[in-house]
Amino acid sequence: MAIYRLISESLVGGPQGDELVYLPGGRLVGPMSTGVGASAMDGLSMPYLDVPRARFWFTEVGWKRFGIAVVKDHEAAGLRVRVLRQKNPPNSAVVYRDTWQVALLPPTHRRS
């Protein structure tokens, strides 16, 4: 099973004349933190997890239903987008799963 994670540039606000204008150029973040409207994710459940390190990935079905549209929305807003793909995440890293998405703990890198 492949899973997909979208990482996108966020919008940054700045004054331009008398207005506050939002432009691309912010740090890379998940799709809910970019500042772009999440209309492409209408119908996607947003479970509350008490695990701040968890990162959401789309399942293959979720990628086709939501992910591709989210990428198009972000690209239309002029944001750089990166899609990560991973195969067969370890079950020990999964903290949530439904039809559309999987929440994973990121790998830990221990120093020797």
Summary of the structure (lengths in Angstrom):
residues: 112
radius of gyration: 15.6
end to end distance: 31.7
largest distance: 54.2
contacts: 278
relative contact order: 0.29
helix: 23%
strand: 40%
